Amino acid sequence: PREEAPDDSDAYELDQERALELQGRISLFYGRPWDEVPRGATVPVTCEWTIASFSRQQQMQRPLSPAPVATDFDIEDKFLQERARWFRDHGGGGELEGSTRKQNEAFQRLKDRLF
């Protein structure tokens, strides 16, 4: 009986998919297009990117909680504390800074961006 050769009709496509997946992983890890990563690089090119990426990944994994609404609180200080906590949790760890107006604007921008 004659043995049949394995089907190689999809081999090229599979190799191309593997190469694209590898390029995608390299780009994700280094934070830049895969062809801009130095050959043989073993650590991320910039530590800042790694820290920022890790923060974003942690934030993406955390489910979004609803933004606090002032009318839900009896005491304004409790609302401001909750708003600051929510901003810190959903804004990458940043704090609300500046005047009350600036804080309100920053909070509203984040809220609009997420919802």
Residue pairs with C-beta under 8 A, 6 or more apart in sequence:
22 34
23 34
23 35
24 34
26 34
26 37
27 33
27 34
27 37
29 44
30 37
30 41
30 44
30 45
30 49
31 44
31 45
31 46
31 49
31 50
31 53
32 45
37 45
38 45
44 50
55 92
55 93
56 92
59 90
59 92
62 89
64 90
64 114
64 115
65 86
65 89
65 90
67 83
67 86
67 90
67 107
67 111
67 114
67 115
68 79
68 82
68 83
68 86
70 76
70 79
72 79
73 79
73 82
83 96
83 107
84 95
84 96
87 94
87 95
87 96
87 106
87 107
87 110
88 94
88 95
90 110
90 114
91 106
91 110
96 103
96 106
96 107
97 103
97 106
98 106
